[in-house]
Amino acid sequence: MPSFKIKVFLEGIRISYHIRDPAILLPDSAINVLSFARIPLAPIGVCYNVAVNGSLDLTNLTGFLGIALYIAGLVLLAGYWLERRELLLY
């Protein structure tokens, strides 16, 4: 069973991704705050739209660029952490 913190985190992602869904009624102030949480989720939506529609346009290409930047950032961060810990991997 996932811990309570993980459940709260995943629920927050779900709510922020579906804030414009008519089934979830939130006040406008909450929608404005949660709209900033959707920015990191945009490339995932772009990948889904390309898979469903099968077409590429400028919006989809910027989403793919966002994914490439996420990957590059994670690789640089992991390299920094590995250098800092001075791990010998051989």
N, C-alpha and C positions, 0 to 999 in steps of 0.2 A: 504494500500500500504506500502510495506517495505521502510525503509529509504534508502538513497543513500549509506550510509556506509555498510548497510547489503547487498545491491546488489553487491557492490564492493567486499566484503568479500566472498560471495557465488561464484562470478565469478572467483575469485582467486583460490578457492578450485576446481572449475570445470576445470580450465586451468591446475592446477598442477596435477590433476588426469589423464588428457588426454594429457600429453605432448608428448607422443610417438605416438599419433594418426596422421596418414598421412594427415588428413583433416586440421589440425592446423599446419601451417608452422611457426616455431619460429627459431631464430638464435641459434646456439649451445651454446653460452654464456648464453642465457636465459634458455635453457633447463637444463644446469648444475646448475644454481641457483635454479630453480624450482624443481629439483629432490630431494632436501632436504625436501621440503614441502610434498613430497609423503610418507615419513616415517610414520607419524601418520595415514595415510590412508591405510596402508598395511593390518592391521587386518580386515578392512571392505572388502577389496578384497579377503582375505582368506575366510571369511564367505560366500561370493558370490560363490567362487570356490567350496567350500564344498557343498553348496546347489545345484549347477549345476551338479557337477561330482559325488557327493555322496561318495567320497573316502577320507580317511585320510592318510597323510604321515607326515614326519618330518616338512616340511614347514608349513603345516596347523596347526600342534600342536604348533609350535612357534607363529603363529598368534593368536591362542586361548590364549596362555600364555600372549601375548601382551594385549589382551582385558582384561584379568583378572587383569593385572597390572594397566591398565587405570582405571578400576572400583575401585580397592583398593586405588589408588592414589586420585581419586575423593572423596571417602568416608573419607579418612584421611583429605583431604583439607576441606571438609564440616564440619567435626568434629572440626577442628581447628578454623574455622571461627565462628562456633556456640559457642565454649568455649570463644573465644575472645570477642564476643558481649555480653556474659553472658545472653543469652535468657532463659527465663523460659518457658518451653513448658509443660504445664499440664492442 
